[in-house]
Every structure is written in structure tokens, then in C-alpha cells.
């Protein structure tokens, strides 16, 4: 469902034939690069089997393209580190980038062993590592095996990637992060740009304060540190607090520039040609549905169900979408193609809609970052119907039940694409209104304490959980799927032997139900203290894990992320012998808030049925660090809760 496309693949629309190349060039780095001497090796005591001796990153923004020079020197200190150097690789997009490979060598006892040899033994591959995810990006990888490596050797590698992209209209961006293990002998970041170019920069905690100077008409920002240690992010923190030791350098003045630059490409692609079949599809939707919300959902279903996902990031595919007509004709597209197809349909249906960029998995703290196009990896549709905003993603699959049943988005921030530009828009994700999963176990112990109990287990799923099961059930053979369900169930419920497994999809309610029946071993044990037999229900507690304790370090007091928007319910019912007369129960009752979760529990006997239920719902995406100790105490108490049914003496 979630597609990492658009900018994360780092492809662009066009590249000068004089610059693009499908093989690296070889030679020394450009004159603007300040080549470092081999620095002192970090102390071996307590170090890793492979130590970082030099982590050097130098960038130059210019009108001829932005160039990124990288040099890494590693030292192998123990034999365990040898397996990590089978080969060294450089990956690039030949449509938009050129690679210059400067150095690949082993340094042993002050002597150099050249492995590069002008590219003589270099292997260039089109690997398509994301092919199984329906993604073709056209990227190339130049690979060279590391031969004869020994403990104590230094491996020295340097290369430059130069990129020029007319799509971004002369804007530049660089992102650096201290992400090496342990300590590096030397860590350097050096970014330079023409003095007349407007550029902003900012570093996160742990990066340090760089020096900024003017050198021969260039502004040079530099952070140079010996024996540097990368800051460690706090466990369990939201993403924005884990961005430590980072540097961003950007020439975008505001997010509105990104919005304005990308708008015309999507507007053009969403324009339908004469006699377009997409217009006919829109007319059919209009004839079948009268309400705008129903029309919008029907258009979304058309894009989801009748165009499969395939990312093509080669040539113009990285930033520029295929046209709506082309996407419909070939019945496949990536997030960009599906978005413009949906936009074209909605325009024909008279529904207000526009494309919007989002970051799947990286949206938290977007408003604290510098503007850039590379901050986003996905695009979808922002529609407004009856004054309410809907986020429609054509790369999803299997949505049913209407537009109001779509799950709340979790991207935090979106950037609408408009002709005059737009700023980031906060995307609010409300708590779910109904459980995503309801698990019910029904045990019929009415025949007596010594008899096996017929059992019925029902799992009811809603929203994305239902859509996922619906897709699996549609694709897999029934016998194979039943076998899979049986095996997965037995891992957690070994005390129930299954006889039958069946499932049912309810598209109108966007739900999916799995029902399993069998026989349960209801273990009524003697309680000598009470002089009664009792049944302890397996699987107690709320199923919420405790929060980790943090070691000292940056952002130690940051909030903790909650598993939001979790909402689940579990119910166990036991039909008692003798109409339930004389039976008692022990279990929790009431409502409480623990560690960001609302917990509702009920334990009661109604007639001949003992019923235990627990609802757990996350109420907010995060909680303060100051609340964690109390939260963990509550979660431990929740996990220790026991549920008993006791027979009369």
C-alpha cells in the first residue's frame, strides 16, 4: 500500500548528454575538493571490528550542477571485519547523474595496493533492487571486489556524484548525517556555494557549530572534528527527536517554492486529450452516483482496482508523472501516474481536488526542516467535498465501504501543489472510532467441568486490517489459506484444536470476518486454598508492551511515541454448567488511562455466561517522558492481571 517513490529514488526529468554517463569516469577529484591526509586511527580498545578512520563529505552547489564528493577510510582491526569488505559499490542514475571514481585502494604498512586500476576490473550492473516491489528506477551500480584484504589494512575509497536537474529550477539541497558506529578518526562536512546564491543551513543537536567563511567568491560552510562520535537517538522517541547529528543546506526560500515548481508538471499530466476514454469512465461514474462523496469514492476505486502499481523512475519518470490518459491506457502507474488519473476523473466529476506531496514514514517534524523536494517520497490527492478534506491515495488497494470509512492518514504534513505555491498543511489523525480488530472466543463448558468444550473463535477486522485480509483471501487458494490460518492460530491458541476455518468479506462495511471452530481443553484445576475448581483464562493482560528506559544522551527527555492509532478489543465468553448457578469470577472492571492508552475492562456473569472483555485504544501519538515510569507501572500491572472462573464448592 505504501509506495516509496517520487524523490527518494533520486531520478529527474532530463540531463545533459555531456554530463550523464552509464559508466564512471576515473581520475583525481576536482580542484575545489580539499583532499585530506589519512588521519589518526581511533583507539582500538572497545572499538568495532571495522573502524571508521575518515568520513569526509564535501558538496559544491554551482550552475553546472551540484557535486557531492565522498571519501571513506576504514581499518579492519579483527578478522570478523573481513567479511564486510567483499566489494565496494557506487550507485547512480545515469539519466541525471555522473560518477567520477577517484580512489579504491588498500593501504598496508604505508604501502598502497591500487584496486581501481582505471576501472579495469569494474563491474557495472543494472540491479533493480526494488523490482519485487514493482519499482524500476534504472539506477546503475559500479562494483569492485576487495581482494587480498588482511587484518590491520586500511580501505580507502573516494568518489564524486554530480547532478544537474532543470526540474528544480536551479535550487540546491544537501543533507548530511553523522551515522557511523563508534568513533571516527576524522569527520568532516564541507559545503560551498557562490556568494551571490541565497542559501540557508541548519544543524540538529549533536552536529556541532560549523564555521562559515568566504573563499575566492564562494561561501564555505565546514564542520571538521577529530575523534568524532555520532550522537545516539533516544529510544522510543518520535522521529523528529531522532534527527541528531544532521545538517541541512538548502537554497529553497520556502516550501511554497517546491509547491510552485512541481504544480505545472501535474497540471499538464492531468489534462485529458480529445476523445479520452477517461472522460467516458467519469461519465459512467456520474451516471451511477449522484452524491459527490459517492462519485469521489467510485473514482478512487477505479484507480485502485483497474490500474496496478508500477514505478518507472527512468528518464522523466522520477519527478514528472505519466499522463492520465497514458496511465489509463496501459493500466499501470506509480503514485504520480495514479494521482493524475484520479485528478482527471475528479475534475470531470466537478470535485475540487489537487495533488499533494507527503513523506511516508518521515513526516514527523517536517515543519522543522528546511524546504526541499527530497523531503517527500509520495504524492496523492487532496480533495474537498462539502467543506471536508479527504486524502485519496490511488496506490492503496481494496478500499470498500465509502469515502468516510477510509483510515485516517498518518503523514503529519502534506504540501499541496498550486500554481502560486502553498505552505505545509498539518494533517490531523484523529483516534479511531471503532476497533480495527475484535477477537472473540466462545467456550461452551455447559456439559460439565470434565468435558471438552466446543469452541468458536471469531476475528472481526475493519479498515486496513480488513482490506489486507481481503486481498490475501482473493489471491491465495482456499486450501492453502485455510492451512495458513490454522498454523498461525495454533501458535497462540494451542489449547484449542480446530475443526473448521471459514471467512467472510463484507465490502459494504469495509470489514472481514474469520471464524474458526473446534474443541478446547478447559483446564479446571483445584485451588486448595479456596477448596474449589477454577479455570484460568489463557492470554491475560492488555497486550501493550512497556516503554524502554533510555541511557543518557541527547533528547533523553523527548516524548515517547505511542502505537497510534491502535484500537483493539478482546472478548472471552464461557458458557457455564448448571445454568451458571454458584459460579463466580475474578477479573478487572472499569476504565483507566495508562501510558497514552484508554483501557476499558469488564468482567461479569450474565445468566449462564461468564464474559470478560478488554478494549485498548491509543488516545494520542505520544506521551511525555515524565509520565513513563508511572505508565510502565500501570502496564506491568495490566499485564499481570488474571481472569478466573470458579465453580461452586
N, C-alpha and C positions, 0 to 999 in steps of 0.2 A: 504494500500500500504506500509506503513512504519511499519516495524516489530521490536519490541524491543526484541532482542534475545541475543544469544551468552553469553556474560559475565554478563549482567545486571541481569540475573536470578540467578547468583552465584552458578551454578552447575559445577561439574568437572567430570573427566573420571573414577576415581577409588578411593576407600577409604578403608583403613584397617578395616576389620571386628571388630577388637578390639576397634576401635575408633568410627566408625559410630554407630548410635543408633536411633531407631524410638520412643524413649521416653526420656525425660530429666532425668539426674541424679540429686540428691539433696544433699546439704551439703555446707560447707564453701568454700570460694574461695581459689585458690591455694596460696602457700606461697609467690609467687612473687608479689601478689596484695597488695598494700598499702591501707588498708581499712580506709576510712575516718570517722571521727566523724560527727554527724549531725551538719551542720554549722548554723550560724545565718540566720534567715528568712529575706528576703528583706523587706524593708518598705512597708506597705500596701497602703499608700497614692498614689493614681493614678495607682495602680497595677491591674493586671488581676484577674479574679475570681479564677484562679488556678495559683499559683506562683511556679516557679522552685526554690527549695531550694538547690539542688545539681545536677549537671550534670557532672558525673565522667566517664572518658573513658580511660582505660588502656589496652595496647597491648603489647604482647611479641612475638617476632619472634624467633623460635627455630627449630632445626632439627626434633623435634617431632610434629611439626605443629604450626601454628600461632594462638594465642589465643587472643580473644577480650572480655575484661571484661567491663561491662556497669552497672552503678548504677544511678538510678533516684529517687529523693525525691521531692515530690510535696506537697504543702499545699493548702487546699481548704479554701479560705477566704470568699466566699459568696455562697449562695445557688445555684446561676446559675452555679457554677462549679461542682456541684454534678453529673450532667448528663454526664460529661466527663469521669467518672470513673465507668462505668458499668462493665468493665472487663479489665484485663491486659494480654497481649499476647506476646509470643516469637515465631518467625518463623525461621525455618532452613531446610536445605536439608539433609535428613537422609543418602543419599548416600555419602556425603562428609563432613558432619559436626556432631558434638556432642554438645549438650546443657547441661550445668550444671546450674541449677536454685538455687540461694543461698538464696534469701530473697524475701518475699512478705508479708508485714505487714502494719498495721495501728498503728501509734503512737498517743496516745491521753492522754494529761496531764501527759506526762512522762511514761505512761504505754503502753505495747506492746500487740497488738492483732495479733496473727500469723494466716495468711490466707493460707500459703503454706502447712503446716501440712504434709510435706514429700510427697506432690503430691497426697494426699488422694482424694481431690475433683477436681483434674486437668483433663481437657478435652483436648484430643489430636485429632485434625481434619486434614484431607487432604482436604483443602478448594478449591484448584484450582481456585483462584480468577480471573484468566485470561482465563477461559475456553471459555467465549463468544468471545474472541479474537483468538480462535484456538491455545491456548497455554497450554500445560501440562508440569508442571515443577516438580511435585512430592513433593513439599515442604509441610512440616507439620507445624501446628500451635498448640502450647500448650496454653490453655486459662484458666484463673481462674477469676470467678466473684468476684467483690468487694462488700462485704456485710456489711451493718451497717455503712456506711460512714456518717460522720457528718461534718458540718462546723467547721473549726478550726483543723481538723485532718491532720496528715501527712501520705502520702502513700509512702512507701519505698520499692523499687524493685531493685534487683541485679541479674545478670546472666552473664555467660561466654559462648561464642561460640568458639569452637576450630575447625580449618580447616587444613587439610593437603592435598595437591594436587600435585601428581607427574607430572602432565602435565606442571607445571610451573618450573620444574627442580630446586626446592629449592629456588626460588625467593619469596620475600615477598613484601607486599604493604599494606599501611593503609591510609585511608582518613578520616579526621575529619573536622567538621564544627560547628561553633557557630550559631545555628539556633533556639535558644529558644526565646520566646517572652519576652519583658520587660527585667528585670534584674534577674540574677541567684545569689542566695546566695553564691555559690561557683562553679566555672567552672574549671575543671582540665582535661588535656590530659597528659598521661604518656606512652611513647613508649620505650621499651627496646629491645636490641638485643646483641648477642655475640660480644665481642670487635674485633674478627677477621673477622666479617662479614662486607662486604663493603655496606654501606647504605648511601643514601642521603636524605635530607629533605628540604622542603621549605614551608614557610607560606605566605599567601596573606595579604594584608593590613587589619588591624583590629584584626589580631590574636595575635599580640604581639611577643616579643622575648623570645623564650623558653630557659631554662637552659639545658646544656648538661654536664653530669658528668660520671665518671667511678665508678661502684659499684660492687665489687666482680667478676670481669671478664665480666661484662655487661656494655654496653653503655646505659645510661638512658637520654632520652630527656623529659623534663617536662615543662609544662605551667600551672601554678596554680594561679588563680585570685579570690579574694573575690569580691562580688557585681559586677559581670561582666555583661556587656551589649553587646549584639550581634550587630555588625555593620549592618546598613541597606543599601541594594544595591540601586544604583541610578536608578530612574525611566527611562524607555525608553532606557537604555544603552545596547549595545551588551553584549552577555553572558560573555565574558572574563573579563569585568569590574564589573560583578555582583558576581564574586567569591571573597567574602570578608569573613574574619574570618575563612579561610580554612588552613588546614595543610595536606601536603602530605609527606609520608615517603616511600621510595622505594629502593629496592636492585637491580633493573634493572639499568645497566650502561648506556644503550642507547635503543632507540626504535628498533634498529636492533636486539636486543636480543629477543624481543617479536615476531618480524617477523620470526626469525630463529626457535624459539621454535614451532610456530604454523604451519610452512610450511609443515613438513612431514605428519601431520595428513590430510591435504587437498590433498597433492600429492597422498597419499595412497588411499584415498576415491575416487579420480577422476580416478583411474586406472580401466579400464573395464576388466571384466572376459572373458574367452573364450566363443565364441558364444553369446556375449552380444547383446541384442536387441537394445541397444543404438547405436551400430555401424550401424545397419540396418537403424535406424532413420537418422543418419548422412549421410549415403549413399543416402537416399531418398532426403534429402535436397540438397546434392551436384548435384544430377541429375536434380533437378528442378531449381537450381540457379547457375549461373556461376560466378558472381561477389562476392568477399569476403564480402563486406558490406551486400549484399542481403542474403548471407548464414548465416552471424552472426545474422542478424535480424530474419531470419526464425528460427534459433536455440533458440533465446530468446523467440519468440512467442510460440514455442513448450513447453518450460519450463513454461512459464506463463499460457498458456491455458490448458495444459494437465496434470499438477500436481498442486493440490490445496495446500494451505498453512496450515501447522500444525506444531507447535513447540513441540518437545519432549525433555524436559530438564532433564529427569530422567537418572540416571546411567551415561553412556558415552555421553548422548545427549547434555550436557551443552557446552562443548568445542569441542568435536570430531564429525565431520559430519558423517551421514549415507553415505554409498557408493552411487555412481551414479547409479549403477545397482539396488540397493535396492530402492532408491527414485523413479526410473522409474517404477519398478515392482509394488510398492504399490500406485503409482500415488499421493503421497503427500510427503511434506518435508518442513522443515523450511528454513531459509536463508542459512544455511550451506549446507543442502542437495541439495537445488536448485542450489546453486553456483557450487558445484562439478559436478552436472549433466550438467550444462551449460559448465563448463570447459572441461568435457569429450567430449561433442559434438564439441566444437570449436577445440580441439586437433585433432579429427578425420577429421575436415574440413581444417586443416592446418593453423589455425588462431592463432596468438600469443595472449596468454591470461594467466592471473594469478589471484588468489584470492587477495582481499584487504579488510582490516578492516576499518570501518568508525564508526562515532558516529552520530546517528540521533538525532538532537536536541541539541547536546553538543559539536559539532566540533569547534566552535569558540574559539580561544585561545589554541587549543590542543598543539601547538608548545611551549607554555609557561609552560606546565605542566611537571611533572616528568613522565618517561615512566612507563607504567603498562598495563597489559592485560585488566583490568577492565575499562579502559578508553573508550572501544569500546562496542557497542551493536548491531552491524550489520556487515554482510560480503557480498560482491558482487564480480563481475568480472571486472577486468581492462583489456581491450582488446586494441590492437594496430593494426590498419588497415590503410595501405597507409601512415604511419607516423603520424597518428592522434590517440589520445587516446579517447576511448569510455568507459563509465561506464555503465555496463549492470547489472540490478537488476532483478533476476528471481522472486522475490516476488511481483513485480508490476503486474498489470492486465490490459488487454485491449489495449496494445500498438499497434498502427497501423501507416501506412504511411511511414515506413522506418527508418533506424537507425539514420539518420540525423534529424528526427523530434522528437527524444527523448528530453525531457526537460533538461535544464542544471542542474547539480547536485548542491545541496546547503550545502554540508557537510564540506566545507572548507579544511579539511585534510583527507588523506587516508594513510593507511600503507600497502603496498604490501607485500605479504608473499613470501619470497625467501629463498633458501637453505643457502645462505651466509648472509642473513639478508638484510633489507632495512630500510632506514630512512623515516620519514613522507614526503608525497608528497602533495604539495599545489594543491587543486582542484579549478580551476578558474571557476566562474559562470558569464558568460557574460550577458549583458542586453538582454532581449528577442527581437527578430527581428520582431515579429508581435503580435498584441493584443491577450491575452488569451480569452477575451470576447469582442464582439462588440454588442452593443444594439442599435437597430434602431426602431424608432417609426414613422410611416407614417400616417398622418391625412389628409383626403380628405374633405376640407371645401369648395369645389368649388360650392356647391349648395346655399351658402349664409350664412350670419352671424347668422341667427336664426334657422338654421337646424342642426340636429345632424350630426356628421362627421363619416363616415366609418373609422375604424382604423385598422392598421396592425402593430403588434409588432413582431420583429424578433430578436432572440438572437443567435449569432453565436459563438461557443466555439471552442477553439483549445487546443491541448496538453492535460495536465492532466485534465483540466475542461471538455473537450470533452470525455475523457476516463471515467471520473466519471459519467457523464450523460448517456453515452452508457451502462455502467454496470447497472445503475438503470433502464433504459428503457428495458434492456434484462430480468431483474428479476421480475419486477412488472407487474401485469395485466394492460392492456391498460386503462381500465376504471378507475382503482384506480390511475394510474399515471396521467391521464388527470385531475382528480379531485384534486390531489395534486398540479399540476401546476396552476390550476385555483385559488385555495385558496391562494397559495403563491404570485401569481401575484396581486390579489385584494388588498393585504395588502399595496402595494406600489403604485398601479395604480387604486384607487377606482373610478376614473373618467372615466374609460373605462369598459364597460360591454362586456364581451367576449361571442362570439357565437361559436367559434371553436378553437380547440387546436390540432396541429399536430407536428410531429418531424421527423427528417431525419438524419441518420448517414452516414457520408462519410469517411469510414475507410482509403481509399487511401490517403486522405488529413489529416487524424487524426483530423477530425472536427465533430461537432454535431450541428445541427440547430433546434431551437424550434420556431415555427411560431404560433402566436395567432391572431385571427381576431375578431372584434366586432364593437361597436359603442361608440364614445367618446362624452362627454359633453364638447364642446368647448365654454368656458365662455367668450364671447366678452362683456367686461364691458366699460361703459362710463368713459372717462378721462375728467373731467370738465375743467381742466387746458388747455388741448390741443383741446378740442372740437371734439374728435374722439373716436371711439370704438377700444378697443385693447384687445389682448389675451396674457396673461402672461403664458408662458410655465411652467408647474409644473416641479419640480426636477432640480433646477439650481445648479450651483457650480460644482467643480471638484470631489467631493466625497472623498477628502483627509482630515483627521482629523488633528487638531493641535497637537503639541508636548507638553507633560506635563512639568510644571515647577517643578524644584527639590528643596527640602529642603536641608539645609546644611548637609554635611556628606562626607564620603569617596567617591572618584571618582566622585565628583559632576561635574567636568569639562570633564567627559568622553564623547565621541561621542554619538550621538543618532542613534538608529537603524531605518532604513528606511524599509518600507514594500516592500522589494526587493525579487523577480524581477517583481513587478506589471507592467502590461501594459494592459490598457483597453481603449475602445473607445465608446462614446455615440453619436448618431445622431438622430435629430428630424427634420422631414420634414412636412411642412404644404402646401397642395395644396390650392391656394387662389381663391376666386371668381373673375369673370370678367377677367380671364387671368392674374391676379396679377396687373392690371393697377392701379396706385395711391397708392398701398400698400407700407409701409415702415417697417423697422425692427430696433430693437436695441439689440445689443449683442456684445460680445468681438471678436476681431480678433488679431491674432499674435501669437508669440512664446515667452515663458519665462521659466526660471528655478526657481522653488520655493521649498525650503526645500528638495532638493535632487530629485525632480521630474521635468521632462521636460513636459511642458503643451503647447499643440498646440490647438488653438481655431479658429473657422471660423464661421462667421455669414453673410449670403448673400441671395439675391434673384436672382434666375435664372429662367427667364420666369415667370411662374405662381407658382413656388415653392419657399417658404422660407425655408432655410436649415441652421441648427445650428449643429455644431459638436465640440466635445472636445476629445482630446487624452491626457491621463496621463500615463507617463512611468517613473518608478524609474530608476535612472541612476547609483546609487552606493548603496552598502548595508548600508552605514552610512554617517552621516554628522557631522561636528564639533559642539560642544556645543556653541561656539561663534556665530554661524550662526542661532541659534534657534529663537531669538527674531525677527529678520528680516524675518525668514521663517514663523513664526506664523502670522506676519502682512500680509504677502503675502497670506497665506492660508485663513485667515479671509476675505480678500478682494475677494479671489476666491469664497469662499462660499457665499458671499453677492451679487455676480453678478446676474443680472436679464436679462431675454430674453423676448422681446416683439415683437408681430406682430401687426401693426397698420393699420386700414382701412383708406381709404381716407375720407376727410370731406364730 
